[in-house]
Amino acid sequence: MNASHPLRILEAVRYIAQYMDPAASLRVCRVWRDMFRPYLWRSITLLAETPLPTNRSLDVALAHHTLIQDLTVVGRQNNMPGIYLPNLLQLTLNDIFTPARPPPSIRFHESFTSLTTLVLDGVAPAQRTWELLPNLHSLSKLVMTSGEVRAGDAALFWGACGRLQFLSLTRVHIQGGPIPEVVSFHGMQHAAFFGISRTDAGFDGNVQLDMVLRCPRLQTVDWESPSVFNVTTPVRQGNWPYLETLFLLLRLRDQDLVRVLERSSVAGGLRRLMLRHAHLGVHSARQLAFHSPTLVEADLEHCVSLISTAVRDMLCTCHNLRSLRTRTVLARDIALGGPWVCQQLQELTIWIRFHDDEVQYQPVVFHRLSTLIHLRELKLKIPENDQYHQTGMLDFRMAHGVDQLASLQQLETLCFESSPQEVCVQWQEATWLVQTLPLRYLFGDLNPDVDVDVDRVFKTFLRDQGIMTSWYALEELFGHTVTPKPPCPSIN
């Protein structure tokens, strides 16, 4: 094969290999087989429950054991022989079991010296597993879903976790009570907990908090817990100077959130923040301001409560913000605040409310939105349990300044919700939006006229311009699935 042959270009080989399967290598010439073998056998899946005498996939895998880097075993692993895999990097054991079917046991081969990632899905490992993990010196990531750690194995489990950098536990039942005091998690950089029952005495909210407090080098926390507990006092003992990503699905009071944000900004600031079920009030909003210089993504849409001025201040101080999903902000707070500095914002979900005597703020709000010149997606969405539901909304009419949005030449998605009696978009504004902005998706209450024929004509007009209004509405209207057309060119 000469040096200019396409198969000498590794990028081309990788591209072709992603569309091939291992069986295909048996039907090509030797040159192609030798070239693609390392890529085809890099990641494979074995069905463990197939009887060994007829398990041809296992026989072929054994023949290519030195090439396998990512192995997924589906089914009960009791009958799997030891496989020598010196270059294995990731091992996934998948066996979703039911109470009527006892969980399988698994066995590790001592050759897994290169293993970095272990994924256990529906597996309850035996004691031998946790005894071997400390000997796998390259192991840094453990992902466990729908599994169980028995009380007698809890100490071994936590000892093995103490050497990890990444730990994710989803619907895992851990018996055995608190984490042993001798266990530390000084190398842990990513901790994620989901779906842990509040009645799970072995790993309830307080035990989870105890573990987080022992991880001084955390960079990412992704934590969901139905438990209600006071974190104010314990968090004062924690310190996470390297924390960049904080996703909390916790029932936190304003003062609890203050402590969490305070201990996360010791040496820098957060880049990504998501809060659900939390109360973001005056005190925590003041603490959140310390993260303004570094914040890139914020999702506060599902907070139980969120003060309007906190939303306003984020728009006025977060220079690097790319995505913001939030709740209601009052038009008065926007008008009386400073200019929006988040010029890099690409996604914005917000709900802007007006009192009856604040119509004069409509042009001001449209002017603030017009400065977000990199915006690609704008959703004006009513939050759940909105405390301002009786007040007015942003009115998309030319008379109120909607034409100021002409500067948003990257806007592809515009979505807004309103109550049926409120006017959102009429013919003049719809025509202007279509001709001025590069819209591809326009969702919401598009026309106040309840006449079916008028609504049909209105949506047909948007469809003819290459704009989707609703997948379901269009399929019902035209009787088939509609493929979005390229956006129509602007005539301005």
Disulfide bonds with the S-S distance in Angstrom:
none
